[in-house]
């Protein structure tokens, strides 16, 4: 199984980015997908999740209204659209996959760096 994240970069405060994560080696449409992030010196934290069919999403309070998670099962890809980015959003962003019926995320991507300058 491989999850390949991309789309990170350097952006000014108030800017936007779209992250992508393409999966291979698993039944993508049978997996719930999520984004997590880890800032320097901090614990990894949950950002957003989307169920296998794309009908249910959940967000961390800190990103509600600014981030949107979506997926394209035909492309085995999950996205994270981020707007109104702030310096506190600076982190390495990871995608993760959780098979239906499992409580844990079994597979993780390598991470993509997002840096927001003030």
C-alpha positions as CSV (number, residue, x, y, z in Angstrom):
1,X,0.0,0.0,0.0
2,X,1.2,3.5,-0.9
3,X,-0.2,6.9,-0.2
4,X,1.5,9.7,-2.1
5,X,0.8,13.2,-0.8
6,X,1.5,16.3,-2.8
7,X,0.6,19.9,-3.1
8,X,2.3,21.5,-0.2
9,X,4.4,24.6,-0.4
10,X,5.0,28.1,0.8
11,X,2.2,30.5,0.9
12,X,1.4,33.9,2.5
13,X,-1.1,34.3,5.2
14,X,-4.6,34.4,3.7
15,X,-3.6,32.3,0.8
16,X,-4.8,28.9,-0.3
17,X,-3.5,25.4,-1.3
18,X,-4.9,22.1,-2.3
19,X,-3.3,19.0,-1.1
20,X,-3.8,15.7,-2.9
21,X,-3.1,12.1,-1.8
22,X,-3.2,9.3,-4.3
23,X,-3.5,5.7,-3.0
24,X,-2.4,2.5,-4.6
25,X,-2.4,-1.1,-3.5
26,X,-5.6,-0.9,-1.5
27,X,-9.4,-0.9,-2.2
28,X,-9.6,2.9,-2.0
29,X,-13.4,3.0,-2.1
30,X,-13.6,0.8,1.0
31,X,-11.4,3.0,3.1
32,X,-12.2,6.1,5.1
33,X,-9.6,8.7,4.5
34,X,-8.2,11.5,6.7
35,X,-5.7,14.3,6.9
36,X,-3.5,14.9,9.9
37,X,-0.8,17.4,10.5
38,X,2.2,17.8,12.7
39,X,3.8,21.1,13.5
40,X,7.4,21.4,14.7
41,X,7.7,20.4,18.4
42,X,4.0,19.4,18.5
43,X,2.0,16.2,18.5
44,X,0.4,15.0,15.4
45,X,-3.2,16.2,15.3
46,X,-6.4,15.4,13.4
47,X,-7.5,17.8,10.6
48,X,-10.3,16.2,8.6
49,X,-11.8,12.9,7.7
50,X,-14.2,11.7,4.9
51,X,-16.0,8.4,4.8
52,X,-15.6,5.8,2.1
53,X,-18.5,7.2,-0.1
54,X,-17.7,10.9,0.5
55,X,-21.0,11.6,2.2
56,X,-19.8,12.3,5.7
57,X,-17.0,14.6,6.7
58,X,-15.6,15.8,10.0
59,X,-13.2,18.6,10.8
60,X,-11.1,19.8,13.6
61,X,-12.5,23.0,15.1
62,X,-9.4,24.9,14.2
63,X,-10.0,24.4,10.4
64,X,-13.8,24.4,10.2
65,X,-15.0,26.8,7.5
66,X,-11.5,27.1,6.0
67,X,-10.6,23.5,4.9
68,X,-12.6,21.1,2.8
69,X,-11.9,17.4,2.4
70,X,-13.2,15.6,-0.7
71,X,-12.4,12.4,-2.6
72,X,-12.5,11.0,-6.1
73,X,-12.8,7.2,-5.9
74,X,-12.3,6.9,-9.6
75,X,-8.9,8.4,-9.2
76,X,-8.1,6.9,-5.8
77,X,-7.4,10.4,-4.5
78,X,-8.4,12.4,-1.5
79,X,-8.0,16.2,-1.5
80,X,-7.7,18.9,1.2
81,X,-8.7,22.3,0.0
82,X,-7.3,25.0,2.4
83,X,-8.2,28.6,2.3
84,X,-7.5,31.6,4.5
85,X,-4.3,29.9,5.6
86,X,-2.6,31.2,8.8
87,X,0.9,30.8,10.1
88,X,-0.5,28.4,12.7
89,X,-1.4,26.0,9.9
90,X,2.3,25.5,9.2
91,X,2.9,21.8,9.5
92,X,3.7,18.6,7.7
93,X,0.4,17.2,6.4
94,X,-0.2,13.5,6.2
95,X,-3.0,11.5,4.6
96,X,-4.1,8.2,6.2
97,X,-6.5,5.4,5.3
98,X,-8.7,3.4,7.6
99,X,-10.6,0.3,6.2
100,X,-14.3,0.1,7.0
101,X,-14.8,-1.5,10.4
102,X,-11.4,-0.7,11.7
103,X,-10.8,1.8,14.5
104,X,-7.2,2.6,13.5
105,X,-5.7,4.2,10.4
106,X,-3.6,1.5,9.0
107,X,-1.7,3.3,6.2
108,X,0.0,6.7,6.1
109,X,1.5,8.8,3.5
110,X,4.9,10.4,3.6
111,X,3.7,13.9,4.3
112,X,3.8,17.2,2.5
113,X,5.1,20.4,4.0
114,X,2.8,23.4,4.2
115,X,4.5,26.7,5.3
116,X,2.4,29.8,5.8
117,X,4.4,33.0,6.2
118,X,3.0,36.1,8.0
